Amino acid sequence: MQSYVNHKYENVPQQVEVEPNQNDRLIVQMDELWSFVDDKGNKQWVWLAIDAETREIVGCYIGDRSGDSAQKLWESLPSVYRQCAIIYTDFYSSYPVVLPSKRHRAVGKETGKTNYIERFNCTLRQRVSRLVRKTLSFSKKLENHIGAIWSFIHHYNTSLPARSSFPF
């Protein structure tokens, strides 16, 4: 059974497939949340970017909480977002180093400019049990941890009303 799970998670694509947003102004919200693999000393940070209009996850990287990981999140965005989007983040110090200053806006939670990504973080913790802080279903293997998160992101993006073939 475990080898089946390992095989499934190894084959989950680790990039997003998004439909180009036809809006003249692209707005992205970015944030990061922590989790751990095997023990609480092995923190893994899930770096995420969401399109504020479509609610699609448009970028993701799982790693440490360094500037290199912020750079990997930036690189995970489709090129149209890297070229055109206004990006809202919290005040974490890695974002201004990596993001283009003319399009980066560091804001507090009270502004509401990061509400969608903060809400998605809650959804991710709710739906991917290995991200809950006190749980028995934590990941023992980093590859499975990453695979489970990416699997959920793909499921989430395809289930959005704009992408779904089902009428809502």
N, C-alpha and C positions, 0 to 999 in steps of 0.2 A: 504494500500500500504506500509506504513512504517513498519508494523509488518512483512510483507513478506520480505522486505529488511533485517530487524533485524534477522529473522530466517535464511536467506541465509548466511549472514555474520557470524553468530554464528557457522555454520557448515562447514566453510572453514578450511581445515587442516592447522595447523600452524607449519609444518615442510616440508622440501623439500624432494622430491623423485628424486634422481639423479642416472644415470647410472655410475657405477665405470669407471673412466677414465683409459684406458689401457696404458697410457703413463708412462714411467719410472719415470718421474719427474713431480709432481703435483705443480702447481703454483696458489696461491690464492691471490686476491687483496681484501682488506677490506677498508671500509670507512663508514661514518655516515652522515646523513643529517637531518635537523630539519624540523618539521612541528608543527602544533598546533591543539588542539581539543577544540572546543567551544569558546575559546578566546585566544588571543595572549599570555596571561600569563601562559597558560597550554601547554608548549612546550613538544613535543614528538619527540624523536630521533629514526630514522630508521637506524639500524646498519645492514650492508650488507656485504656479501662475495661472490665473483664471481670466477669461475674457468677461468683462463686466456686463456686456450686453447679452451674449449668448449663453453665458455661464459654463462654457466649455473649459475644461482644463487644457491649457495651451502649452504648458511647460512643466517639467518635473525633473528633479534630481535628488538622489538619496545618497548622503555622505555625511561628512562632518560639518561643523558650523564655521567653516573658514571662508575666506575670500575666494579660494579656489572653487568651493562648492557653489557660491553665489555666481561665479563666472560660468560654471557648468549649467546652472539654471538658465542664465541668459542665453547660452548657446543652444539650449534645448527648445527655445522658442522658434516657431516657424519664421522665416526671413521677413515676411510682411509685418510681423509684430516687432521684430528687432529694428526695422527701418522706420516704422510709422507710429507706433503706439505711445500714448502717454501712460506712464507706469507709476502706480501708487504703492508705496511700501510703508512699513513702520520706520522707526529711526535707527534700525540696526546698522552698525558702521560699515558693513561690507557692501551694502547696496550703492552708496554714492561712489564707491571706488570702481564698481563694475558697470553701472548703468549710465547711459548718456545724460549729462547734467541738464541739457535743454528739455528732456522729456521725463525726467525723474521727479516725482513729488513725494517727499517724506511727510507723512501726516500722522496725527494721533487717531486713536480709535473713535474719539468723540466726533470726528468729522463725518463718519459714515463712508469714507472713501475706500475702506478695506473690508466693509461688511460682508461681501460675497465670499472672499477668500477665508475670512474668519469662520463664516458659517460652514463652508466646505470642510475646513479642518475638523469641526464638530461632527459633520456627517462622516468623514473618513474614520474618525475614532469610533463612532457608533457602529459603522458597518464592517470595519476590518478589526476584528476582535483582538488581534495581536498588538494593536496600538493603544489599547486601554491600559492605563498605568498599573492597575492591580488586577492581574488576570492569570489564569493558568494556561492560556493559549499563546504565550509569547513565542517568538521565533528563536530557534536554536541555530539556524543556518542563515547567513546574510542573503544568499541567493534566493531563498524561499521568502524572506521578508520583502525583498525588493519585488519579486514576482507577484506576491499577494497584493501589494500596493498598486503595481502597474495593472494587474488584472482588474482591480476595482476601478481604476481610472478609466480604462477602456470601456468597461460596463457602464459606468456613470455617463461618459460622453455619448455613447450610443443610445442611452435611454432618455436623453433630454428631448423635450417635445419637438424642438426644431429639427432634430436629427432622426427622430423615430418615424417609422412608417405607420404607426398606429394613431388614429385620431383621438384626441383627448378632449 
